[in-house]
Amino acid sequence: MNIILLENIEKVGFKDEIVTVKNGYGRNFLIPQGKAILATSSSVKVLEEKLRQQATKEEKVIETANATAETLKEMDIKIKAKIAEGIKLFGKVTLSQFMLALDGLDIDKNFVNIPNAKELGKYEATIRIHRTITVTVPFEVIAE
């Protein structure tokens, strides 16, 4: 089922994006909650016109997102964690620890995907800053 999202939804997509979801998820949750509408030919035309009008505003947003992406690529992120034994961590690196390490950059945590880091070492997180911009950010887990 193709739908048009009316707001950002984690692991589905961004506002004003046409996405494909399972029929039950769209019909029973997204549409009744007002989070999406069915992507009919008329609603797609309305969306295209709306996006065309917002294109100039979108350019400024994309410039800001590109600047944030460059900042993220240049960052040397180190996350301190407690060690249980050897190189194994006591628990794992959480999303909140990663977000604290980003030093207050304005990033929506719903679009940050970190690997399951349970040992010391180097990892890569994927951050979707904008619908067209996704950045892979390296980070290192070190002993506390």
LINZI-V569771 format. One record per pair of residues at least 12 apart in sequence whose C-alpha atoms are under 10 Angstrom apart, sorted by the first residue. I is the first residue (numbers start at 1). GAP is how many residues later the second one is. If there is no record, write none. Layout:
# LINZI-V569771
i = {I;I}
gap = {GAP;GAP}
This chain:
# LINZI-V569771
i = {1;1;1;1;1;1;1;1;1;1;1;2;2;2;2;2;2;2;2;2;2;2;2;3;3;3;3;3;3;3;3;3;3;3;3;3;3;3;3;3;3;3;4;4;4;4;4;4;4;4;4;4;4;4;4;4;4;4;5;5;5;5;5;5;5;5;5;5;5;6;6;6;6;6;6;6;7;7;7;8;8;8;8;9;9;9;9;9;10;10;10;10;10;11;11;11;11;12;13;13;13;13;14;14;14;15;15;15;16;16;16;16;16;16;16;17;17;17;17;17;18;18;18;18;18;18;19;19;20;26;61;62;62;62;62;62;64;64;65;65;65;65;65;65;65;65;66;66;66;66;66;68;68;68;68;68;69;69;69;69;69;69;69;69;69;70;71;72;72;72;72;72;72;72;73;73;73;73;74;74;75;75;75;75;75;75;76;76;76;76;76;76;77;77;77;77;77;77;77;77;77;77;78;78;78;78;78;78;78;78;78;78;78;79;79;79;79;79;79;79;79;79;79;79;79;79;79;80;80;80;80;80;80;80;80;80;80;81;81;81;81;81;81;81;81;81;82;82;82;82;82;83;83;83;83;83;83;84;85;86;86;87;87;87;87;87;87;88;88;88;88;88;88;89;89;89;89;89;89;89;90;90;91;91;91;92;92;92;92;92;92;92;93;93;93;93;93;93;93;93;94;94;94;94;94;95;95;95;95;95;95;96;98;98;98;98;99;101;106;107;107;107;107;108;108;108;109;109;109;110;110;111;111;111;111;111;111;112;112;112;112;112;112;112;112;113;113;113;113;113;114;114;114;114;114;117;117;118;119;119;119;120;120;120;120;121;121;121;121;121;122;122;122;122;122;123;123;123;123;123;123;124;124;124;124;124;125;125;125;126}
gap = {18;19;20;21;22;23;24;25;26;37;38;16;17;18;19;20;21;24;34;35;36;37;38;13;14;15;16;17;18;20;23;24;27;28;32;33;34;35;36;37;40;41;12;13;14;15;16;26;27;31;32;33;34;35;36;39;40;43;12;13;14;25;26;29;30;31;32;33;34;12;24;25;28;29;30;31;27;28;29;27;28;102;103;21;26;27;101;102;98;99;100;101;102;99;100;101;102;99;98;115;117;118;97;116;117;20;21;116;20;28;31;32;34;35;115;19;27;30;34;114;18;19;20;21;26;29;17;20;19;12;69;67;68;69;70;71;65;66;42;63;64;65;66;67;68;69;63;64;67;68;69;37;38;39;61;67;58;59;60;61;64;65;66;67;68;65;34;30;33;55;63;64;65;66;62;63;64;65;63;64;26;27;28;62;63;64;25;26;61;62;63;64;21;24;25;26;45;60;61;62;63;64;20;23;24;43;44;60;61;62;63;64;65;14;15;18;19;21;22;23;41;60;61;62;63;64;65;13;17;18;21;40;60;61;62;63;64;12;16;37;38;39;60;61;62;63;38;59;60;61;62;35;36;37;59;60;61;35;34;33;34;31;32;33;34;55;56;29;30;31;32;33;55;28;29;30;31;52;53;54;28;29;26;27;28;23;24;25;26;27;28;49;21;22;23;24;25;26;27;48;20;21;22;23;24;14;15;17;18;19;20;13;14;16;27;41;13;38;23;20;21;22;23;19;20;21;18;19;20;17;18;15;16;17;18;19;23;13;14;15;16;17;22;23;24;12;13;14;15;23;12;13;22;23;25;23;24;23;22;23;24;20;21;22;23;18;19;20;21;22;16;17;18;19;20;13;14;15;16;17;18;12;13;14;15;16;12;13;14;12}
